[in-house]
Amino acid sequence: MNYQTILVNISDRIAVVTINRPDKLNAVNLQVIDELKNAFQGFENNPEVGVVILTGAGEKAFVAGSDIGVLSTYDTASAKRYSEMGNTVLSMIQNFPKPVIAAVNGFALGSGCEIAMACHIRIASENAKFGQPEVNLGLIPGHGGTQRLARIVGIGRAMEITLTGNTIDANEAFRIGLVNKVVPLTELKKVAEDSAKTILSKSPAAISLAIKAINSNLELPLDAGLKLEAELFSECFKTKDFLEGTKAFLEKRKPVFKGK
């Protein structure tokens, strides 16, 4: 597909997706959402992709939010469609069977914060800013912010961030658990790629099952989650990766996983 709002580069089993609207601070619109959906659909069964890194073009913004000029033209029906389409794609990212790393460079506000939260791991540059400022426009978050933020940082902090509309810096985001680590902007790409390479050295089959098990926390009570974990744990024993991993351990060598 000839993308207009994103860039896709695949190398060494790492797919780097760059939201590419720097003149708009990479603001989200329906085209961005549709192109992200198309890209991730293509990655799922592509053996050349083992990990996805999601970032924004330039140094100022990961995604500064939704395109306000477009939002201002919406009525209730089109707004609901926009919210639902965004939620569908972000749920696809959250439940994607391959790890997705957000490399957050600069502003991650509104939809940008929501996109980052849908990713499995979030690495922020020192100049990153996070927030859900929708109340400043007479809105609420519409791409999962009212749901994922509370699950990640707790209801109290989610209420404060959302109801004040204030932004927080990268260090505060790290302190409250919104991001996994904070690095200098010049090192962001390398750190994200190093994390991807570490994950790529592990069993793809086990990684996929681990993502599924961890995500079950969002839906299942503890007893049901533990039952699912046991089922997925036992599934690992059917894989060639398990046989290779245990054999390599006993032979004191590095395993060569195939994802099967």
Buried (B, 14 or more C-beta within 10 A) or exposed (E): EEBEBBEBEBEEBBBBBBBBBBEBBBBBBBBBBBBBBBBBEBBEEEEEBBBBBBBBBBEBBBBBBBBEEBBEEBEEEEBEEBBEBBBEBBBBBBEBBBBBBBBBBBBBBBBBBBBBBBBBBBBBBBBBBBBBBBBEBEBEBBBBBBBBBBEBBEEEBBEBBBEEBEBBBBEBBBEBEBBBEBBEBEEBBEBBBEBBBEBBEBBBBBBBBBBBBEBBEEEBEEEEBEEBBEEBEEBBEEBEBBEBBEEBEEEEEEBEBEBE
